[in-house]
């Protein structure tokens, strides 16, 4: 009997230890003018707590409040369930304590959004949409502006907090060429025409408007195109002047999703390695520096590619950004070595090793 109890206890402990760390069920408080408002506040607090845990588990300089505020409007979609444990009222305010299950699996929308922004170090983005040619006049230029605004709004919802209008001092620029067709009448073949062999058509009183756009995302520091997308949207209805606007709105939603997918792919790729350039007049110091790199938290591999003219090129396998890798290195490197930062980009780090 004792052995059976021991085995049951051991299996229970094993099952607990095997529970995915990404399964987040948290107990939080919430307050509001009604029970519904208090529950929604509790859900918000739960998501904020999970995001905070995710961010603190990684070295990052992102402001937690900014990231959360940017995706706050989508909080409800991140919550699997909410169980109210207790309710009380004080001075017209309803207070609840709730157990909230937050979607924290790596494949969940919440973790995807947080991961993309973290890995790209919350870059500054500009969205520039132009109409093909200039024959559309003010109406089509306004459509291009609406399309750009819709994509900016979607990116902000996804956690990017530095989406700007002016394409200066930015990390990435999203360039789109938009074309919007004038509404075209929709006609269908008439039965009488088909039966008589003389083609005729019947006016449906409806029109179709279509918007198409080719989009490129360019990394500003290197001029590299990191992704391209082609999106389209159409709307059918009465040609009342808003038909093309609705087609543009549908296209913008699709384009924003494509842009997010490209950034998601870039985020997964960008921190598999950092290219590090180390300047030193002493080859032995480069070898010492390599040893310290291998001991650095967050570094999983170090590959010295070249060393010539006092400059070493080193590929570092890490999920740290170049800035955060430098911060960790400053704390790690010791002895007679000293580091000074010469510069960095989103993928490279340039140091002097003395």
C-alpha positions as CSV (number, residue, x, y, z in Angstrom):
1,X,0.0,0.0,0.0
2,X,2.8,2.4,0.9
3,X,4.6,1.6,-2.4
4,X,1.3,2.2,-4.3
5,X,0.9,5.6,-2.5
6,X,4.5,6.5,-3.3
7,X,4.1,5.6,-7.0
8,X,0.9,7.7,-7.2
9,X,2.7,10.6,-5.5
10,X,5.7,10.3,-7.8
11,X,3.6,10.1,-10.9
12,X,1.6,13.2,-9.8
13,X,4.9,15.1,-9.2
14,X,6.2,14.0,-12.6
15,X,3.0,15.2,-14.3
16,X,3.3,18.6,-12.6
17,X,6.9,18.9,-13.6
18,X,6.0,18.1,-17.2
19,X,3.2,20.7,-17.4
20,X,4.2,23.2,-20.1
21,X,5.7,26.4,-18.6
22,X,3.6,28.3,-21.1
23,X,0.3,27.2,-19.5
24,X,-0.5,30.4,-17.5
25,X,-3.3,30.3,-15.0
26,X,-3.1,33.3,-12.6
27,X,-5.1,34.6,-9.7
28,X,-5.7,38.4,-9.9
29,X,-7.9,41.1,-8.6
30,X,-10.1,43.5,-10.6
31,X,-12.2,46.5,-9.8
32,X,-14.9,48.5,-11.7
33,X,-18.2,50.2,-11.5
34,X,-20.0,46.9,-12.2
35,X,-19.2,43.2,-11.9
36,X,-18.6,43.0,-15.7
37,X,-16.2,45.9,-15.6
38,X,-14.4,44.4,-12.6
39,X,-14.0,41.0,-14.4
40,X,-12.7,42.8,-17.5
41,X,-10.2,44.6,-15.3
42,X,-9.1,41.3,-13.8
43,X,-8.6,39.8,-17.3
44,X,-6.5,42.8,-18.3
45,X,-4.4,42.4,-15.1
46,X,-3.9,38.7,-15.9
47,X,-2.7,39.3,-19.4
48,X,-0.4,42.1,-18.2
49,X,1.1,39.8,-15.6
50,X,1.7,37.1,-18.2
51,X,3.3,39.5,-20.6
52,X,5.5,40.8,-17.8
53,X,6.7,37.3,-17.0
54,X,7.5,36.7,-20.7
55,X,9.4,39.9,-21.1
56,X,11.3,39.6,-17.8
57,X,12.5,36.1,-18.9
58,X,14.4,37.7,-21.7
59,X,16.9,40.5,-21.8
60,X,15.1,43.4,-23.4
61,X,14.8,47.2,-23.1
62,X,11.2,47.3,-24.2
63,X,8.8,49.3,-21.9
64,X,6.3,46.8,-20.5
65,X,3.6,49.4,-20.2
66,X,4.0,50.6,-23.8
67,X,3.8,47.0,-25.1
68,X,0.7,46.2,-23.1
69,X,-1.1,49.4,-23.8
70,X,-0.6,48.8,-27.6
71,X,-2.4,45.4,-27.5
72,X,-4.8,46.2,-24.7
73,X,-7.8,46.3,-27.1
74,X,-7.2,42.7,-27.9
75,X,-7.1,41.4,-24.3
76,X,-10.3,39.5,-24.5
77,X,-9.0,37.3,-27.3
78,X,-6.1,36.2,-25.1
79,X,-8.2,34.8,-22.3
80,X,-9.3,31.2,-22.4
81,X,-11.5,31.3,-19.3
82,X,-12.1,33.4,-16.2
83,X,-13.5,31.9,-12.9
84,X,-14.7,34.5,-10.3
85,X,-13.6,33.4,-6.9
86,X,-15.0,36.2,-4.8
87,X,-17.0,39.4,-5.2
88,X,-17.3,42.4,-2.9
89,X,-18.6,46.0,-3.1
90,X,-17.1,49.0,-1.4
91,X,-18.1,52.7,-1.9
92,X,-19.8,51.9,-5.2
93,X,-16.8,49.9,-6.6
94,X,-17.1,46.2,-7.3
95,X,-14.0,44.2,-6.5
96,X,-13.5,40.7,-7.7
97,X,-10.8,38.0,-7.3
98,X,-10.6,35.7,-10.3
99,X,-8.6,32.8,-11.6
100,X,-7.8,33.6,-15.3
101,X,-6.4,31.2,-17.9
102,X,-4.4,33.2,-20.4
103,X,-3.4,31.9,-23.8
104,X,0.4,31.8,-23.3
105,X,1.4,28.9,-25.5
106,X,4.2,29.9,-27.9
107,X,1.8,29.5,-30.8
108,X,-0.9,31.8,-29.2
109,X,-1.6,35.2,-30.7
110,X,-0.4,36.9,-27.4
111,X,3.0,35.2,-27.4
112,X,3.4,35.7,-31.2
113,X,2.8,39.4,-30.8
114,X,5.1,39.8,-27.8
115,X,7.8,37.7,-29.4
116,X,7.9,39.7,-32.6
117,X,8.2,43.0,-30.9
118,X,10.8,41.7,-28.4
119,X,13.0,40.1,-31.0
120,X,12.9,43.1,-33.3
121,X,13.6,45.3,-30.3
122,X,10.4,47.3,-30.9
123,X,11.7,49.0,-34.1
124,X,10.6,52.3,-35.5
125,X,8.4,51.7,-38.5
126,X,7.2,54.0,-41.3
127,X,4.3,53.1,-43.7
128,X,4.4,54.9,-47.0
129,X,1.6,54.0,-49.5
130,X,1.4,55.6,-52.9
131,X,-1.1,55.2,-55.8
132,X,0.1,53.9,-59.1
133,X,0.8,56.9,-61.2
134,X,-1.0,60.2,-60.4
135,X,-4.1,59.9,-62.6
136,X,-6.4,59.1,-59.7
137,X,-6.4,62.6,-58.3
138,X,-7.3,63.5,-54.7
139,X,-9.8,60.6,-54.3
140,X,-7.2,57.9,-54.9
141,X,-4.5,59.7,-52.9
142,X,-6.9,59.8,-50.0
143,X,-7.4,56.0,-50.5
144,X,-3.6,55.6,-50.2
145,X,-3.6,57.6,-47.0
146,X,-6.5,55.5,-45.6
147,X,-4.6,52.3,-46.5
148,X,-1.5,53.5,-44.8
149,X,-3.4,54.5,-41.7
150,X,-5.2,51.2,-41.5
151,X,-1.9,49.3,-41.6
152,X,-0.4,51.6,-39.0
153,X,-3.3,50.9,-36.7
154,X,-3.0,47.1,-37.2
155,X,0.7,47.2,-36.3
156,X,0.0,49.2,-33.2
157,X,-2.6,46.6,-32.2
158,X,0.1,43.9,-32.7
159,X,2.4,45.5,-30.1
160,X,4.6,47.9,-32.2
161,X,4.8,51.1,-30.3
162,X,6.9,53.2,-32.7
163,X,4.8,53.4,-35.9
164,X,5.5,56.8,-37.3
165,X,4.3,59.0,-40.3
166,X,7.7,60.5,-41.2
167,X,10.1,58.0,-42.9
168,X,13.1,59.5,-41.1
169,X,15.1,58.0,-38.2
170,X,13.5,54.6,-38.7
171,X,14.5,51.0,-38.7
172,X,12.1,49.6,-41.3
173,X,9.9,51.2,-44.0
174,X,6.9,49.6,-45.5
175,X,6.5,50.7,-49.1
176,X,3.2,50.0,-50.9
177,X,2.0,50.8,-54.4
178,X,-1.8,50.9,-54.4
179,X,-4.2,50.8,-57.4
180,X,-8.0,51.2,-57.0
181,X,-10.3,50.6,-59.9
182,X,-13.3,52.8,-60.5
183,X,-16.6,51.0,-59.8
184,X,-17.6,48.8,-62.7
185,X,-21.2,47.8,-63.4
186,X,-22.0,44.2,-63.0
187,X,-24.1,42.7,-65.7
188,X,-25.2,39.1,-66.2
189,X,-26.1,37.3,-69.4
190,X,-29.9,37.4,-70.1
191,X,-31.8,34.2,-70.6
192,X,-33.5,35.4,-73.7
193,X,-30.1,36.3,-75.3
194,X,-28.7,32.9,-74.5
195,X,-31.7,31.1,-75.9
196,X,-31.8,33.2,-79.1
197,X,-28.1,33.0,-79.7
198,X,-27.8,36.8,-79.6
199,X,-25.7,37.8,-76.5
200,X,-27.5,40.3,-74.3
201,X,-27.1,41.3,-70.7
202,X,-29.1,42.5,-67.8
203,X,-28.0,45.3,-65.5
204,X,-27.9,44.1,-61.8
205,X,-27.7,47.7,-60.5
206,X,-24.6,46.6,-58.6
207,X,-21.0,47.6,-59.2
208,X,-17.6,46.1,-58.3
209,X,-14.6,48.0,-57.0
210,X,-11.2,46.4,-56.6
211,X,-8.0,47.5,-54.8
212,X,-4.6,45.8,-55.3
213,X,-1.3,46.6,-53.8
214,X,2.3,45.4,-54.0
215,X,4.2,45.9,-50.8
216,X,7.8,45.7,-49.8
217,X,9.4,46.0,-46.3
218,X,12.9,47.4,-46.4
219,X,15.5,47.5,-43.5
220,X,16.8,51.0,-43.6
221,X,20.3,50.5,-42.3
222,X,21.2,47.9,-45.0
223,X,18.6,48.7,-47.7
224,X,17.7,45.0,-47.6
225,X,14.2,44.0,-48.7
226,X,13.1,41.6,-46.0
227,X,9.8,40.6,-47.6
228,X,7.3,41.3,-50.3
229,X,3.6,40.8,-50.4
230,X,0.7,41.2,-52.9
231,X,-2.8,41.9,-51.5
232,X,-6.1,42.6,-53.0
233,X,-9.6,43.5,-51.8
234,X,-12.9,44.0,-53.6
235,X,-16.3,45.2,-52.7
236,X,-19.6,44.7,-54.5
237,X,-22.6,47.0,-53.9
238,X,-24.4,50.1,-55.0
239,X,-22.0,52.7,-56.5
240,X,-22.6,55.4,-54.0
241,X,-19.1,56.8,-53.6
242,X,-18.0,54.6,-50.7
243,X,-17.5,51.4,-52.7
244,X,-13.8,52.0,-53.4
245,X,-13.2,53.0,-49.7
246,X,-14.6,49.7,-48.6
247,X,-12.4,47.8,-51.1
248,X,-9.3,49.6,-49.7
249,X,-10.4,48.8,-46.1
250,X,-10.5,45.1,-47.0
251,X,-7.1,45.2,-48.8
252,X,-5.6,47.1,-45.8
253,X,-6.6,44.4,-43.4
254,X,-5.1,41.7,-45.6
255,X,-1.9,43.8,-46.1
256,X,-1.5,44.3,-42.4
257,X,-1.6,40.6,-41.8
258,X,0.9,40.0,-44.6
259,X,3.2,42.7,-43.0
260,X,2.9,41.0,-39.6
261,X,3.8,37.6,-41.1
262,X,6.9,39.1,-42.7
263,X,8.0,40.7,-39.4
264,X,7.3,37.4,-37.6
265,X,9.6,35.6,-40.1
266,X,12.2,38.3,-39.6
267,X,11.9,38.1,-35.9
268,X,12.5,34.4,-35.9
269,X,15.5,34.7,-38.2
270,X,17.2,37.8,-36.9
271,X,18.5,36.6,-33.5
272,X,19.6,33.2,-34.4
273,X,22.9,34.9,-34.6
274,X,24.6,38.3,-34.3
275,X,27.6,39.2,-36.4
276,X,30.1,40.7,-34.1
277,X,33.2,42.7,-35.2
278,X,36.0,43.0,-32.7
279,X,38.8,45.4,-33.2
280,X,42.1,44.7,-31.4
281,X,45.8,44.9,-32.1
282,X,46.5,41.8,-30.0
283,X,45.4,38.4,-31.4
284,X,45.7,36.9,-27.9
285,X,43.0,39.3,-26.6
286,X,40.7,38.1,-29.4
287,X,41.2,34.5,-28.2
288,X,40.5,35.6,-24.6
289,X,37.4,37.4,-25.8
290,X,36.2,34.3,-27.6
291,X,36.5,32.3,-24.3
292,X,34.4,35.0,-22.5
293,X,31.8,34.9,-25.3
294,X,31.4,31.1,-24.8
295,X,30.7,31.7,-21.1
296,X,28.2,34.5,-21.7
297,X,24.6,33.8,-20.6
298,X,22.3,33.7,-23.6
299,X,25.1,32.7,-26.0
300,X,24.8,29.1,-27.4
301,X,27.7,29.2,-30.0
302,X,30.7,31.2,-31.0
303,X,32.4,31.0,-34.4
304,X,35.4,33.1,-35.2
305,X,35.3,33.5,-39.0
306,X,38.3,35.8,-39.7
307,X,41.0,37.8,-38.0
308,X,43.0,40.1,-40.2
309,X,44.3,43.6,-39.9
310,X,43.5,43.7,-36.2
311,X,39.8,43.0,-36.9
312,X,37.9,39.8,-36.1
313,X,34.6,38.7,-37.5
314,X,32.7,36.5,-35.2
315,X,29.2,34.8,-35.6
316,X,27.5,34.5,-32.2
317,X,24.5,32.2,-31.9
318,X,22.2,34.0,-29.5
319,X,18.6,35.1,-29.0
320,X,19.8,38.4,-27.6
321,X,19.7,41.6,-29.6
322,X,23.1,43.3,-30.3
323,X,22.5,46.0,-27.7
324,X,21.6,43.5,-25.0
325,X,24.5,41.2,-26.0
326,X,26.8,44.1,-25.3
327,X,25.2,44.8,-21.9
328,X,25.7,41.2,-20.9
329,X,29.2,41.1,-22.2
330,X,30.3,44.2,-20.2
331,X,29.2,42.3,-17.1
332,X,30.9,39.1,-18.2
333,X,34.3,40.1,-19.5
334,X,37.0,40.4,-16.8
335,X,40.7,40.2,-16.3
336,X,42.8,42.5,-18.4
337,X,40.2,42.9,-21.1
338,X,38.1,46.0,-21.7
339,X,35.3,46.6,-24.2
340,X,34.1,49.7,-25.8
341,X,31.1,50.0,-28.0
342,X,31.8,51.3,-31.6
343,X,28.4,50.8,-33.0
344,X,25.5,48.4,-33.7
345,X,22.6,47.7,-36.1
346,X,19.7,45.3,-35.7
347,X,22.0,42.4,-36.6
348,X,25.6,43.5,-36.0
349,X,27.7,44.6,-33.0
350,X,31.0,46.5,-33.4
351,X,33.4,46.5,-30.4
352,X,36.9,47.5,-29.6
353,X,38.8,44.9,-27.4
354,X,41.6,46.4,-25.4
